[in-house]
């Protein structure tokens, strides 16, 4: 029998830690593990069918990324972002996505414009159904994220897309989704703002596309910051 390859074993170990970190991150982003919740290594290890070692390393990885924090007497918990952090992050994101929108103007196709319109309508219909307590007709994919991700893809700048993704992974995505579900006025505004962005892209209006996207993201950041302002005082932090 061939001897084990130490380098391969090390690579497998690192890959396992990355996989566990990704799975924990997905649970946090989806809201399955809510903000302020404690992350127990034994439970996570049992859920994923692994030992505590990769779970411990995965939590360290997520802590270094700012998604979780370690509190006295509580251990690792999902971090509650401060409202000012949200505003700062969305200020940067607004400029990045405005750049993406302006780059997309000269690159977008009719088929992609149709995809954007479909994603916007799916976002509206899905969140409206949920707000009424109904079963949505759509698949439930995060159509709001699809809308923004598609524009980033059309912009054709991998570094730009990564920078936006890094910001998005700082905050649980389910919170933004719930804001659209629970606030009809915000949902209507979000839909109309997307429509104006698509119209500017369709018309080849570079300045308007950038301005509309910038204002849209800033407003989204304000809604999110206000949510954290209301919730931060109610989350037990040890």
N, C-alpha and C positions, 0 to 999 in steps of 0.2 A: 504494500500500500504506500502511496506517495505521501511524503511528509506534508504537514499543513504549511501553508504559505503565510508567514507572519504578516507580510505586507498586505496580503489579501484579507486576512482576518481583521487587521486594523481598518482597512477600507470598509469592510462590511460593518464594523462597529460604528464608524462615523456615519455611514449611510443609515444605520438603524436609528441613531440619535436624531439625524435630520428628519427621518420619517416620523418618529414620535413627536418631534417638535411641530411638524407640519400638521399632524392630526390634532394635537392640542390647540394649535392656532386656529384651525378650522372650527373647532368646538367653541372657541371664544368668539370668533368672528360671526358665527351663526347665532350666537346667543344661547347655545346649549349650556355653556358655562358662562353665567352672567358676570357683569362687572362687580367687583367686591367679593366674589366667591372664592373660597379656599380651594387650593389645588393639592389634594392628598396623593402623595407618591404611591402608596400601597393600592389605592383604588384605581389610579391610572394604569399602574403596572398590570393589575388584574384585567382591566378592560382591554388593554392592548396585547395581553399575553406575552409580556416581556418581564425582565427583572427590574428592580428599582434603579439599577445603575444607568441605563439609557434614559429613563424618565428623569432622574436627577440632572443629568447632563442637558437634556432637552429643556428643562425648566431654567437652567442657567443661561442657555441660549436665548430663550424668550425674555428673560430678565434683562440681558444685555441689549435686547432690541426695544426695551421699554414697555412691552405688553403686559408683563407681570412685575410684581415687586415682592420683597420679603419683609414682613412686618413682625415686630416683637410679639411673641405669644400666639401668633397665628400662622407663621410660615409663609409659603408662597400664596399670593392671592392675585386675581385679575385686577390690574391697576385701574384706578378711576382717574381719567385724564382731567387736568385742571382746565377750566374754560379758556384761560389765556393761551394754553398750549394748542387748543383746538383752533382758536382764531389765528395764531401765528402759522400753524400748519396750513390752514386753508388760504391764508394770504399768499403763501408760496405756491400752493396747488393752483390757485386762481391764475397766477401768472403763467405757470407751466401749461395749464390746459388752454389758456388763451393763445399761447404759442402753437399748441397742437391744432387748434381750430383754424388759425391763420395758415398753417402749413397744409391743412386738409383742403382748403379752398381750391387750390390748383390741381389737386390729386383725386378728388372724390368723383365717383361715377354715379350714374342714375340708379344702378342696382344698390349701391351703398346708401344713397339717399333714401331709397325705399326701405332698406334695413333699419335705418335710424328712425323713420316714421313708425315702422312696425314695433320697434323696441319701446318707443315712447308710448304708443297706444297700449301695448302689453303692460307696461308699468302702471298706467292709469287704470286699466280695467282690472288688473290683478289686485292692486291695492284697494280699489273701490269695493270689490267683492269682499275682500277680507274685512274691510271696515263695516260692512253690513252683516258680517257673520255668515257669509255665503261661501260655498266652495268655488274657488276661481276656475274659470274655463281654461285659462292658459296653464302652461306647464309649471309655472311658479319660478322659472329662472329669474335671477336678479336683473330684470330688464333695465333698471336705472343704471346699473353698473355696465350692462351690455352697451348702452347708449354711449357712455363716456369712453369705454374701452375701444369701441369701434372707431371713434374719432382719433384716439391715440394711435391705433393701428394704421389708419389712413395717413396720418401725419408722417409715418415712415421714419421715425427716429427712435431707435431702441433705447438710447440713454434717457431720452425724455420720458418714454413710457415707464422705464424702471424707476425714475425719480418720483413719478406720480404714484406708482404702485407702492413704493416704500412709504410714502405718506399715508396712503389708504390703509396699509397694514398696521399702522400705529393705533387705530381706533376700530373697535368692533363694528362691522358693517351692518349688523342687524339693527343697530340703533337708528341709523339713517333710514333704513327701510321702514321701521316702525313709525318714524315721524311722518312719513308719507301716508301710511295706513291710518294713523290716528288723528291726523290734522287735515281735514278736507280742504281748507283754504290753502295750506302749504302744498297739498297734492295738485290742486288746480294751477297754482302759480308755477310749480315745477313743470307741469305739462306744457303750459304756455311758453315758458322760458325755453324749453327744448324746441318747441315749434319755431320760435324766433331764430334760434341757432341754426336749425335746419334750413329755414328760409334764406338766411344770409349765405350759407354754404351753397345752396342751389343757385343763388343769384351771383355767386362769385364775388361777394362783397367782403373783402378781407378785413377791413376796419371794423365793420359791424359784427362779423363773426367773432373776432377777438374780444370786442367790448361786451357782447352778449354773454359769451362764455365766462369772462372774468366776473361780471356782475352776478351771474347765476351761481358760480362756485362760492363767492363771498357770502351770498345770501344763505346758501346751504350750510356754510360754516357757522353763521350766526344762529341758525335754528339748532344746530348741533351743540354749540356752546351754551345756549340757553337751556337746553335739555340737561346738560351736565351741571349747570348752575342749580337747577331745581333738584336734581337727584343726588348731587355730591354730599349734601348735608344729611341725607337719609340713609346713606350706605355706611354700615358699621365698619370702622377702620381700626379696631383694636384699642 
